[in-house]
Amino acid sequence: MAVLNRKPHRLSYLVSGSGYDDENGDYHPGSSEWKGAIPCDAVPAGKAEQREFEDGVVRSYSYTVYLPSDCHTFTIGDRVKINLIGEIEREFEVKGFHRYQLQCKIWV
């Protein structure tokens, strides 16, 4: 009997620290690192679909990603990386995020 994995992919998000100016006035960029390995289901749109998002702007998206309801809160413009089946890794920009009662969705 086959077992179906409902969330076969893993999503990571980029956390960037802000840069600073030292006492000499030299700018030092902040550090960036990928965090999380959130189980998810990334469903391709088939073609570049368009949708109006919560900020009122119509954007094209390639994937709808289904996440657990207690996941990190994403904002438009965040960078995410999805590890697909077969060790394929893709990096996207978040186009929209919505938290439902039983799941969350992001559009990338």
PDB file as gemmi writes it, atoms N, CA and C in Angstrom:
CRYST1    1.000    1.000    1.000  90.00  90.00  90.00 P 1                      
ATOM      1  N   MET A   1       0.837  -1.170   0.000  1.00  0.00           N  
ATOM      2  CA  MET A   1       0.000   0.000   0.000  1.00  0.00           C  
ATOM      3  C   MET A   1       0.894   1.250   0.000  1.00  0.00           C  
ATOM      4  N   ALA A   2       0.580   2.192  -0.849  1.00  0.00           N  
ATOM      5  CA  ALA A   2       1.356   3.429  -0.971  1.00  0.00           C  
ATOM      6  C   ALA A   2       0.915   4.441   0.082  1.00  0.00           C  
ATOM      7  N   VAL A   3       1.864   5.202   0.543  1.00  0.00           N  
ATOM      8  CA  VAL A   3       1.584   6.253   1.513  1.00  0.00           C  
ATOM      9  C   VAL A   3       1.801   7.592   0.822  1.00  0.00           C  
ATOM     10  N   LEU A   4       0.813   8.462   0.912  1.00  0.00           N  
ATOM     11  CA  LEU A   4       0.873   9.767   0.267  1.00  0.00           C  
ATOM     12  C   LEU A   4       1.384  10.809   1.256  1.00  0.00           C  
ATOM     13  N   ASN A   5       2.398  11.535   0.875  1.00  0.00           N  
ATOM     14  CA  ASN A   5       2.933  12.618   1.689  1.00  0.00           C  
ATOM     15  C   ASN A   5       2.245  13.906   1.247  1.00  0.00           C  
ATOM     16  N   ARG A   6       1.443  14.497   2.122  1.00  0.00           N  
ATOM     17  CA  ARG A   6       0.670  15.687   1.751  1.00  0.00           C  
ATOM     18  C   ARG A   6       1.512  16.961   1.704  1.00  0.00           C  
ATOM     19  N   LYS A   7       2.657  16.951   2.332  1.00  0.00           N  
ATOM     20  CA  LYS A   7       3.562  18.109   2.304  1.00  0.00           C  
ATOM     21  C   LYS A   7       4.974  17.618   1.971  1.00  0.00           C  
ATOM     22  N   PRO A   8       5.214  17.291   0.697  1.00  0.00           N  
ATOM     23  CA  PRO A   8       6.487  16.671   0.309  1.00  0.00           C  
ATOM     24  C   PRO A   8       7.661  17.639   0.144  1.00  0.00           C  
ATOM     25  N   HIS A   9       7.414  18.937   0.159  1.00  0.00           N  
ATOM     26  CA  HIS A   9       8.465  19.925  -0.094  1.00  0.00           C  
ATOM     27  C   HIS A   9       8.860  20.621   1.203  1.00  0.00           C  
ATOM     28  N   ARG A  10       9.969  21.361   1.174  1.00  0.00           N  
ATOM     29  CA  ARG A  10      10.435  22.131   2.328  1.00  0.00           C  
ATOM     30  C   ARG A  10      10.673  23.574   1.900  1.00  0.00           C  
ATOM     31  N   LEU A  11      10.221  24.510   2.731  1.00  0.00           N  
ATOM     32  CA  LEU A  11      10.354  25.935   2.434  1.00  0.00           C  
ATOM     33  C   LEU A  11      11.279  26.582   3.463  1.00  0.00           C  
ATOM     34  N   SER A  12      12.232  27.368   2.994  1.00  0.00           N  
ATOM     35  CA  SER A  12      13.122  28.162   3.844  1.00  0.00           C  
ATOM     36  C   SER A  12      12.912  29.626   3.493  1.00  0.00           C  
ATOM     37  N   TYR A  13      13.179  30.508   4.443  1.00  0.00           N  
ATOM     38  CA  TYR A  13      13.023  31.935   4.183  1.00  0.00           C  
ATOM     39  C   TYR A  13      14.288  32.673   4.591  1.00  0.00           C  
ATOM     40  N   LEU A  14      14.557  33.761   3.885  1.00  0.00           N  
ATOM     41  CA  LEU A  14      15.777  34.537   4.094  1.00  0.00           C  
ATOM     42  C   LEU A  14      15.550  35.569   5.193  1.00  0.00           C  
ATOM     43  N   VAL A  15      16.416  35.528   6.202  1.00  0.00           N  
ATOM     44  CA  VAL A  15      16.380  36.502   7.290  1.00  0.00           C  
ATOM     45  C   VAL A  15      17.607  37.380   7.138  1.00  0.00           C  
ATOM     46  N   SER A  16      17.381  38.675   6.984  1.00  0.00           N  
ATOM     47  CA  SER A  16      18.481  39.623   6.777  1.00  0.00           C  
ATOM     48  C   SER A  16      18.557  40.589   7.948  1.00  0.00           C  
ATOM     49  N   GLY A  17      19.758  40.749   8.473  1.00  0.00           N  
ATOM     50  CA  GLY A  17      19.983  41.739   9.515  1.00  0.00           C  
ATOM     51  C   GLY A  17      20.257  43.086   8.873  1.00  0.00           C  
ATOM     52  N   SER A  18      19.903  44.143   9.554  1.00  0.00           N  
ATOM     53  CA  SER A  18      20.130  45.467   8.974  1.00  0.00           C  
ATOM     54  C   SER A  18      21.598  45.857   9.130  1.00  0.00           C  
ATOM     55  N   GLY A  19      22.083  46.636   8.199  1.00  0.00           N  
ATOM     56  CA  GLY A  19      23.455  47.116   8.242  1.00  0.00           C  
ATOM     57  C   GLY A  19      23.594  48.255   9.241  1.00  0.00           C  
ATOM     58  N   TYR A  20      24.826  48.651   9.485  1.00  0.00           N  
ATOM     59  CA  TYR A  20      25.061  49.732  10.443  1.00  0.00           C  
ATOM     60  C   TYR A  20      26.300  50.524  10.043  1.00  0.00           C  
ATOM     61  N   ASP A  21      26.384  51.745  10.555  1.00  0.00           N  
ATOM     62  CA  ASP A  21      27.562  52.599  10.390  1.00  0.00           C  
ATOM     63  C   ASP A  21      28.364  52.544  11.685  1.00  0.00           C  
ATOM     64  N   ASP A  22      29.661  52.267  11.582  1.00  0.00           N  
ATOM     65  CA  ASP A  22      30.487  52.239  12.792  1.00  0.00           C  
ATOM     66  C   ASP A  22      30.905  53.657  13.181  1.00  0.00           C  
ATOM     67  N   GLU A  23      31.731  53.764  14.227  1.00  0.00           N  
ATOM     68  CA  GLU A  23      32.121  55.085  14.738  1.00  0.00           C  
ATOM     69  C   GLU A  23      32.952  55.889  13.745  1.00  0.00           C  
ATOM     70  N   ASN A  24      33.553  55.239  12.740  1.00  0.00           N  
ATOM     71  CA  ASN A  24      34.308  55.941  11.695  1.00  0.00           C  
ATOM     72  C   ASN A  24      33.421  56.369  10.532  1.00  0.00           C  
ATOM     73  N   GLY A  25      32.165  55.980  10.566  1.00  0.00           N  
ATOM     74  CA  GLY A  25      31.258  56.316   9.478  1.00  0.00           C  
ATOM     75  C   GLY A  25      31.250  55.296   8.356  1.00  0.00           C  
ATOM     76  N   ASP A  26      31.948  54.170   8.556  1.00  0.00           N  
ATOM     77  CA  ASP A  26      31.977  53.111   7.546  1.00  0.00           C  
ATOM     78  C   ASP A  26      30.720  52.252   7.664  1.00  0.00           C  
ATOM     79  N   TYR A  27      30.135  51.954   6.518  1.00  0.00           N  
ATOM     80  CA  TYR A  27      28.923  51.125   6.509  1.00  0.00           C  
ATOM     81  C   TYR A  27      29.304  49.649   6.489  1.00  0.00           C  
ATOM     82  N   HIS A  28      28.640  48.856   7.301  1.00  0.00           N  
ATOM     83  CA  HIS A  28      28.823  47.405   7.339  1.00  0.00           C  
ATOM     84  C   HIS A  28      27.476  46.760   7.040  1.00  0.00           C  
ATOM     85  N   PRO A  29      27.408  45.975   5.962  1.00  0.00           N  
ATOM     86  CA  PRO A  29      26.125  45.339   5.629  1.00  0.00           C  
ATOM     87  C   PRO A  29      25.756  44.286   6.669  1.00  0.00           C  
ATOM     88  N   GLY A  30      24.467  44.082   6.847  1.00  0.00           N  
ATOM     89  CA  GLY A  30      23.993  43.067   7.773  1.00  0.00           C  
ATOM     90  C   GLY A  30      24.165  41.678   7.194  1.00  0.00           C  
ATOM     91  N   SER A  31      24.065  40.701   8.049  1.00  0.00           N  
ATOM     92  CA  SER A  31      24.217  39.317   7.587  1.00  0.00           C  
ATOM     93  C   SER A  31      22.863  38.768   7.139  1.00  0.00           C  
ATOM     94  N   SER A  32      22.916  37.786   6.260  1.00  0.00           N  
ATOM     95  CA  SER A  32      21.707  37.123   5.770  1.00  0.00           C  
ATOM     96  C   SER A  32      21.884  35.628   5.927  1.00  0.00           C  
ATOM     97  N   GLU A  33      20.817  34.949   6.327  1.00  0.00           N  
ATOM     98  CA  GLU A  33      20.870  33.495   6.433  1.00  0.00           C  
ATOM     99  C   GLU A  33      19.488  32.903   6.155  1.00  0.00           C  
ATOM    100  N   TRP A  34      19.491  31.681   5.631  1.00  0.00           N  
ATOM    101  CA  TRP A  34      18.250  30.965   5.362  1.00  0.00           C  
ATOM    102  C   TRP A  34      17.825  30.245   6.628  1.00  0.00           C  
ATOM    103  N   LYS A  35      16.566  30.396   7.012  1.00  0.00           N  
ATOM    104  CA  LYS A  35      16.034  29.741   8.207  1.00  0.00           C  
ATOM    105  C   LYS A  35      14.839  28.895   7.838  1.00  0.00           C  
ATOM    106  N   GLY A  36      14.583  27.924   8.696  1.00  0.00           N  
ATOM    107  CA  GLY A  36      13.387  27.102   8.572  1.00  0.00           C  
ATOM    108  C   GLY A  36      13.519  25.987   7.559  1.00  0.00           C  
ATOM    109  N   ALA A  37      12.745  24.970   7.786  1.00  0.00           N  
ATOM    110  CA  ALA A  37      12.563  23.859   6.850  1.00  0.00           C  
ATOM    111  C   ALA A  37      11.101  23.466   6.997  1.00  0.00           C  
ATOM    112  N   ILE A  38      10.224  24.394   6.637  1.00  0.00           N  
ATOM    113  CA  ILE A  38       8.784  24.237   6.851  1.00  0.00           C  
ATOM    114  C   ILE A  38       8.230  23.248   5.837  1.00  0.00           C  
ATOM    115  N   PRO A  39       7.554  22.182   6.292  1.00  0.00           N  
ATOM    116  CA  PRO A  39       6.931  21.263   5.334  1.00  0.00           C  
ATOM    117  C   PRO A  39       5.821  21.982   4.578  1.00  0.00           C  
ATOM    118  N   CYS A  40       5.754  21.777   3.273  1.00  0.00           N  
ATOM    119  CA  CYS A  40       4.764  22.477   2.461  1.00  0.00           C  
ATOM    120  C   CYS A  40       4.416  21.662   1.227  1.00  0.00           C  
ATOM    121  N   ASP A  41       3.416  22.127   0.511  1.00  0.00           N  
ATOM    122  CA  ASP A  41       3.031  21.547  -0.774  1.00  0.00           C  
ATOM    123  C   ASP A  41       3.042  22.680  -1.788  1.00  0.00           C  
ATOM    124  N   ALA A  42       4.005  22.658  -2.696  1.00  0.00           N  
ATOM    125  CA  ALA A  42       4.135  23.691  -3.729  1.00  0.00           C  
ATOM    126  C   ALA A  42       3.447  23.200  -4.993  1.00  0.00           C  
ATOM    127  N   VAL A  43       2.375  23.886  -5.381  1.00  0.00           N  
ATOM    128  CA  VAL A  43       1.580  23.484  -6.543  1.00  0.00           C  
ATOM    129  C   VAL A  43       1.826  24.478  -7.675  1.00  0.00           C  
ATOM    130  N   PRO A  44       2.387  24.021  -8.796  1.00  0.00           N  
ATOM    131  CA  PRO A  44       2.626  24.944  -9.910  1.00  0.00           C  
ATOM    132  C   PRO A  44       1.321  25.440 -10.514  1.00  0.00           C  
ATOM    133  N   ALA A  45       1.329  26.680 -10.973  1.00  0.00           N  
ATOM    134  CA  ALA A  45       0.132  27.275 -11.566  1.00  0.00           C  
ATOM    135  C   ALA A  45      -0.087  26.785 -12.996  1.00  0.00           C  
ATOM    136  N   GLY A  46       0.902  26.148 -13.594  1.00  0.00           N  
ATOM    137  CA  GLY A  46       0.780  25.674 -14.969  1.00  0.00           C  
ATOM    138  C   GLY A  46       1.243  26.714 -15.965  1.00  0.00           C  
ATOM    139  N   LYS A  47       0.854  27.943 -15.733  1.00  0.00           N  
ATOM    140  CA  LYS A  47       1.322  29.089 -16.501  1.00  0.00           C  
ATOM    141  C   LYS A  47       1.320  30.259 -15.533  1.00  0.00           C  
ATOM    142  N   ALA A  48       1.881  31.364 -15.911  1.00  0.00           N  
ATOM    143  CA  ALA A  48       1.919  32.516 -15.013  1.00  0.00           C  
ATOM    144  C   ALA A  48       0.502  33.053 -14.831  1.00  0.00           C  
ATOM    145  N   GLU A  49      -0.082  32.774 -13.679  1.00  0.00           N  
ATOM    146  CA  GLU A  49      -1.425  33.261 -13.349  1.00  0.00           C  
ATOM    147  C   GLU A  49      -1.315  34.654 -12.745  1.00  0.00           C  
ATOM    148  N   GLN A  50      -2.422  35.402 -12.796  1.00  0.00           N  
ATOM    149  CA  GLN A  50      -2.457  36.726 -12.185  1.00  0.00           C  
ATOM    150  C   GLN A  50      -3.549  36.759 -11.135  1.00  0.00           C  
ATOM    151  N   ARG A  51      -3.293  37.517 -10.073  1.00  0.00           N  
ATOM    152  CA  ARG A  51      -4.235  37.626  -8.963  1.00  0.00           C  
ATOM    153  C   ARG A  51      -4.037  38.985  -8.311  1.00  0.00           C  
ATOM    154  N   GLU A  52      -5.123  39.545  -7.778  1.00  0.00           N  
ATOM    155  CA  GLU A  52      -5.012  40.783  -7.011  1.00  0.00           C  
ATOM    156  C   GLU A  52      -4.736  40.411  -5.561  1.00  0.00           C  
ATOM    157  N   PHE A  53      -3.675  40.947  -4.996  1.00  0.00           N  
ATOM    158  CA  PHE A  53      -3.264  40.590  -3.644  1.00  0.00           C  
ATOM    159  C   PHE A  53      -3.744  41.626  -2.640  1.00  0.00           C  
ATOM    160  N   GLU A  54      -3.426  41.389  -1.353  1.00  0.00           N  
ATOM    161  CA  GLU A  54      -3.986  42.192  -0.268  1.00  0.00           C  
ATOM    162  C   GLU A  54      -3.614  43.667  -0.330  1.00  0.00           C  
ATOM    163  N   ASP A  55      -2.555  44.019  -1.045  1.00  0.00           N  
ATOM    164  CA  ASP A  55      -2.196  45.432  -1.176  1.00  0.00           C  
ATOM    165  C   ASP A  55      -2.859  46.095  -2.381  1.00  0.00           C  
ATOM    166  N   GLY A  56      -3.731  45.351  -3.094  1.00  0.00           N  
ATOM    167  CA  GLY A  56      -4.477  45.902  -4.219  1.00  0.00           C  
ATOM    168  C   GLY A  56      -3.763  45.841  -5.554  1.00  0.00           C  
ATOM    169  N   VAL A  57      -2.568  45.267  -5.592  1.00  0.00           N  
ATOM    170  CA  VAL A  57      -1.780  45.189  -6.820  1.00  0.00           C  
ATOM    171  C   VAL A  57      -1.986  43.822  -7.470  1.00  0.00           C  
ATOM    172  N   VAL A  58      -2.141  43.813  -8.801  1.00  0.00           N  
ATOM    173  CA  VAL A  58      -2.262  42.557  -9.550  1.00  0.00           C  
ATOM    174  C   VAL A  58      -0.857  42.097  -9.923  1.00  0.00           C  
ATOM    175  N   ARG A  59      -0.518  40.858  -9.508  1.00  0.00           N  
ATOM    176  CA  ARG A  59       0.806  40.303  -9.787  1.00  0.00           C  
ATOM    177  C   ARG A  59       0.670  38.923 -10.408  1.00  0.00           C  
ATOM    178  N   SER A  60       1.675  38.541 -11.192  1.00  0.00           N  
ATOM    179  CA  SER A  60       1.754  37.182 -11.739  1.00  0.00           C  
ATOM    180  C   SER A  60       2.437  36.291 -10.714  1.00  0.00           C  
ATOM    181  N   TYR A  61       1.997  35.034 -10.631  1.00  0.00           N  
ATOM    182  CA  TYR A  61       2.642  34.076  -9.741  1.00  0.00           C  
ATOM    183  C   TYR A  61       2.780  32.736 -10.444  1.00  0.00           C  
ATOM    184  N   SER A  62       3.755  31.939 -10.015  1.00  0.00           N  
ATOM    185  CA  SER A  62       4.049  30.649 -10.636  1.00  0.00           C  
ATOM    186  C   SER A  62       3.612  29.463  -9.794  1.00  0.00           C  
ATOM    187  N   TYR A  63       3.666  29.609  -8.474  1.00  0.00           N  
ATOM    188  CA  TYR A  63       3.324  28.526  -7.553  1.00  0.00           C  
ATOM    189  C   TYR A  63       2.390  29.038  -6.469  1.00  0.00           C  
ATOM    190  N   THR A  64       1.494  28.174  -6.012  1.00  0.00           N  
ATOM    191  CA  THR A  64       0.748  28.374  -4.777  1.00  0.00           C  
ATOM    192  C   THR A  64       1.341  27.392  -3.788  1.00  0.00           C  
ATOM    193  N   VAL A  65       1.761  27.887  -2.627  1.00  0.00           N  
ATOM    194  CA  VAL A  65       2.412  27.040  -1.629  1.00  0.00           C  
ATOM    195  C   VAL A  65       1.505  26.950  -0.413  1.00  0.00           C  
ATOM    196  N   TYR A  66       1.164  25.711  -0.027  1.00  0.00           N  
ATOM    197  CA  TYR A  66       0.304  25.448   1.125  1.00  0.00           C  
ATOM    198  C   TYR A  66       1.185  25.096   2.317  1.00  0.00           C  
ATOM    199  N   LEU A  67       0.979  25.813   3.431  1.00  0.00           N  
ATOM    200  CA  LEU A  67       1.806  25.676   4.628  1.00  0.00           C  
ATOM    201  C   LEU A  67       0.939  25.368   5.844  1.00  0.00           C  
ATOM    202  N   PRO A  68       1.546  24.879   6.948  1.00  0.00           N  
ATOM    203  CA  PRO A  68       0.782  24.684   8.184  1.00  0.00           C  
ATOM    204  C   PRO A  68       0.277  26.027   8.719  1.00  0.00           C  
ATOM    205  N   SER A  69      -0.799  25.985   9.482  1.00  0.00           N  
ATOM    206  CA  SER A  69      -1.422  27.224   9.964  1.00  0.00           C  
ATOM    207  C   SER A  69      -0.561  27.980  10.974  1.00  0.00           C  
ATOM    208  N   ASP A  70       0.380  27.317  11.615  1.00  0.00           N  
ATOM    209  CA  ASP A  70       1.215  27.971  12.627  1.00  0.00           C  
ATOM    210  C   ASP A  70       2.586  28.388  12.088  1.00  0.00           C  
ATOM    211  N   CYS A  71       2.683  28.588  10.786  1.00  0.00           N  
ATOM    212  CA  CYS A  71       3.973  28.916  10.167  1.00  0.00           C  
ATOM    213  C   CYS A  71       4.341  30.388  10.378  1.00  0.00           C  
ATOM    214  N   HIS A  72       5.542  30.718   9.980  1.00  0.00           N  
ATOM    215  CA  HIS A  72       6.065  32.088   9.983  1.00  0.00           C  
ATOM    216  C   HIS A  72       5.136  32.989   9.154  1.00  0.00           C  
ATOM    217  N   THR A  73       4.955  34.236   9.563  1.00  0.00           N  
ATOM    218  CA  THR A  73       4.155  35.190   8.796  1.00  0.00           C  
ATOM    219  C   THR A  73       5.042  35.852   7.743  1.00  0.00           C  
ATOM    220  N   PHE A  74       4.639  35.727   6.489  1.00  0.00           N  
ATOM    221  CA  PHE A  74       5.412  36.271   5.374  1.00  0.00           C  
ATOM    222  C   PHE A  74       4.815  37.594   4.927  1.00  0.00           C  
ATOM    223  N   THR A  75       5.663  38.457   4.371  1.00  0.00           N  
ATOM    224  CA  THR A  75       5.198  39.715   3.805  1.00  0.00           C  
ATOM    225  C   THR A  75       5.588  39.755   2.331  1.00  0.00           C  
ATOM    226  N   ILE A  76       4.913  40.590   1.583  1.00  0.00           N  
ATOM    227  CA  ILE A  76       5.196  40.725   0.155  1.00  0.00           C  
ATOM    228  C   ILE A  76       6.641  41.195  -0.012  1.00  0.00           C  
ATOM    229  N   GLY A  77       7.373  40.516  -0.881  1.00  0.00           N  
ATOM    230  CA  GLY A  77       8.766  40.855  -1.133  1.00  0.00           C  
ATOM    231  C   GLY A  77       9.767  39.973  -0.406  1.00  0.00           C  
ATOM    232  N   ASP A  78       9.321  39.166   0.571  1.00  0.00           N  
ATOM    233  CA  ASP A  78      10.237  38.240   1.252  1.00  0.00           C  
ATOM    234  C   ASP A  78      10.819  37.257   0.251  1.00  0.00           C  
ATOM    235  N   ARG A  79      12.040  36.799   0.500  1.00  0.00           N  
ATOM    236  CA  ARG A  79      12.684  35.780  -0.338  1.00  0.00           C  
ATOM    237  C   ARG A  79      12.484  34.424   0.319  1.00  0.00           C  
ATOM    238  N   VAL A  80      12.027  33.444  -0.470  1.00  0.00           N  
ATOM    239  CA  VAL A  80      11.849  32.078   0.013  1.00  0.00           C  
ATOM    240  C   VAL A  80      12.539  31.118  -0.941  1.00  0.00           C  
ATOM    241  N   LYS A  81      12.904  29.962  -0.409  1.00  0.00           N  
ATOM    242  CA  LYS A  81      13.536  28.913  -1.198  1.00  0.00           C  
ATOM    243  C   LYS A  81      12.726  27.646  -0.964  1.00  0.00           C  
ATOM    244  N   ILE A  82      12.342  26.965  -2.041  1.00  0.00           N  
ATOM    245  CA  ILE A  82      11.555  25.739  -1.941  1.00  0.00           C  
ATOM    246  C   ILE A  82      12.402  24.577  -2.430  1.00  0.00           C  
ATOM    247  N   ASN A  83      12.533  23.557  -1.590  1.00  0.00           N  
ATOM    248  CA  ASN A  83      13.207  22.316  -1.965  1.00  0.00           C  
ATOM    249  C   ASN A  83      12.135  21.364  -2.465  1.00  0.00           C  
ATOM    250  N   LEU A  84      12.148  21.133  -3.765  1.00  0.00           N  
ATOM    251  CA  LEU A  84      11.155  20.269  -4.390  1.00  0.00           C  
ATOM    252  C   LEU A  84      11.635  18.819  -4.364  1.00  0.00           C  
ATOM    253  N   ILE A  85      10.775  17.913  -4.759  1.00  0.00           N  
ATOM    254  CA  ILE A  85      11.128  16.495  -4.814  1.00  0.00           C  
ATOM    255  C   ILE A  85      12.289  16.311  -5.787  1.00  0.00           C  
ATOM    256  N   GLY A  86      13.232  15.446  -5.434  1.00  0.00           N  
ATOM    257  CA  GLY A  86      14.368  15.195  -6.312  1.00  0.00           C  
ATOM    258  C   GLY A  86      15.493  16.189  -6.130  1.00  0.00           C  
ATOM    259  N   GLU A  87      15.555  16.843  -4.964  1.00  0.00           N  
ATOM    260  CA  GLU A  87      16.642  17.777  -4.650  1.00  0.00           C  
ATOM    261  C   GLU A  87      16.694  18.994  -5.563  1.00  0.00           C  
ATOM    262  N   ILE A  88      15.584  19.350  -6.177  1.00  0.00           N  
ATOM    263  CA  ILE A  88      15.507  20.573  -6.983  1.00  0.00           C  
ATOM    264  C   ILE A  88      15.199  21.725  -6.036  1.00  0.00           C  
ATOM    265  N   GLU A  89      15.961  22.810  -6.157  1.00  0.00           N  
ATOM    266  CA  GLU A  89      15.793  23.949  -5.272  1.00  0.00           C  
ATOM    267  C   GLU A  89      15.491  25.188  -6.107  1.00  0.00           C  
ATOM    268  N   ARG A  90      14.436  25.918  -5.745  1.00  0.00           N  
ATOM    269  CA  ARG A  90      14.056  27.142  -6.462  1.00  0.00           C  
ATOM    270  C   ARG A  90      13.919  28.280  -5.458  1.00  0.00           C  
ATOM    271  N   GLU A  91      14.311  29.461  -5.899  1.00  0.00           N  
ATOM    272  CA  GLU A  91      14.199  30.646  -5.057  1.00  0.00           C  
ATOM    273  C   GLU A  91      13.163  31.582  -5.663  1.00  0.00           C  
ATOM    274  N   PHE A  92      12.295  32.143  -4.803  1.00  0.00           N  
ATOM    275  CA  PHE A  92      11.197  32.991  -5.254  1.00  0.00           C  
ATOM    276  C   PHE A  92      11.058  34.216  -4.359  1.00  0.00           C  
ATOM    277  N   GLU A  93      10.275  35.173  -4.859  1.00  0.00           N  
ATOM    278  CA  GLU A  93       9.845  36.324  -4.073  1.00  0.00           C  
ATOM    279  C   GLU A  93       8.376  36.121  -3.733  1.00  0.00           C  
ATOM    280  N   VAL A  94       8.006  36.400  -2.481  1.00  0.00           N  
ATOM    281  CA  VAL A  94       6.617  36.247  -2.052  1.00  0.00           C  
ATOM    282  C   VAL A  94       5.777  37.342  -2.694  1.00  0.00           C  
ATOM    283  N   LYS A  95       4.699  36.935  -3.376  1.00  0.00           N  
ATOM    284  CA  LYS A  95       3.778  37.881  -4.019  1.00  0.00           C  
ATOM    285  C   LYS A  95       2.573  38.169  -3.132  1.00  0.00           C  
ATOM    286  N   GLY A  96       2.196  37.176  -2.300  1.00  0.00           N  
ATOM    287  CA  GLY A  96       1.055  37.341  -1.409  1.00  0.00           C  
ATOM    288  C   GLY A  96       1.052  36.260  -0.346  1.00  0.00           C  
ATOM    289  N   PHE A  97       0.405  36.542   0.788  1.00  0.00           N  
ATOM    290  CA  PHE A  97       0.320  35.602   1.909  1.00  0.00           C  
ATOM    291  C   PHE A  97      -1.066  35.713   2.513  1.00  0.00           C  
ATOM    292  N   HIS A  98      -1.643  34.573   2.882  1.00  0.00           N  
ATOM    293  CA  HIS A  98      -2.932  34.582   3.577  1.00  0.00           C  
ATOM    294  C   HIS A  98      -2.962  33.443   4.578  1.00  0.00           C  
ATOM    295  N   ARG A  99      -3.390  33.756   5.810  1.00  0.00           N  
ATOM    296  CA  ARG A  99      -3.509  32.757   6.867  1.00  0.00           C  
ATOM    297  C   ARG A  99      -4.978  32.379   7.002  1.00  0.00           C  
ATOM    298  N   TYR A 100      -5.269  31.115   6.752  1.00  0.00           N  
ATOM    299  CA  TYR A 100      -6.611  30.581   6.931  1.00  0.00           C  
ATOM    300  C   TYR A 100      -6.677  29.883   8.283  1.00  0.00           C  
ATOM    301  N   GLN A 101      -7.839  29.307   8.617  1.00  0.00           N  
ATOM    302  CA  GLN A 101      -8.002  28.648   9.907  1.00  0.00           C  
ATOM    303  C   GLN A 101      -7.152  27.379  10.006  1.00  0.00           C  
ATOM    304  N   LEU A 102      -7.091  26.583   8.934  1.00  0.00           N  
ATOM    305  CA  LEU A 102      -6.399  25.301   8.985  1.00  0.00           C  
ATOM    306  C   LEU A 102      -5.101  25.256   8.187  1.00  0.00           C  
ATOM    307  N   GLN A 103      -4.806  26.289   7.423  1.00  0.00           N  
ATOM    308  CA  GLN A 103      -3.588  26.316   6.618  1.00  0.00           C  
ATOM    309  C   GLN A 103      -3.248  27.754   6.254  1.00  0.00           C  
ATOM    310  N   CYS A 104      -2.058  27.938   5.710  1.00  0.00           N  
ATOM    311  CA  CYS A 104      -1.644  29.227   5.163  1.00  0.00           C  
ATOM    312  C   CYS A 104      -1.290  29.017   3.706  1.00  0.00           C  
ATOM    313  N   LYS A 105      -1.406  30.086   2.932  1.00  0.00           N  
ATOM    314  CA  LYS A 105      -1.034  30.046   1.521  1.00  0.00           C  
ATOM    315  C   LYS A 105      -0.097  31.202   1.236  1.00  0.00           C  
ATOM    316  N   ILE A 106       0.931  30.911   0.426  1.00  0.00           N  
ATOM    317  CA  ILE A 106       1.705  32.002  -0.149  1.00  0.00           C  
ATOM    318  C   ILE A 106       1.725  31.792  -1.653  1.00  0.00           C  
ATOM    319  N   TRP A 107       1.779  32.896  -2.346  1.00  0.00           N  
ATOM    320  CA  TRP A 107       1.876  32.863  -3.804  1.00  0.00           C  
ATOM    321  C   TRP A 107       3.251  33.390  -4.155  1.00  0.00           C  
ATOM    322  N   VAL A 108       3.968  32.636  -4.993  1.00  0.00           N  
ATOM    323  CA  VAL A 108       5.337  33.028  -5.367  1.00  0.00           C  
ATOM    324  C   VAL A 108       5.475  33.042  -6.873  1.00  0.00           C  
TER     325      VAL A 108                                                      
END                                                                             
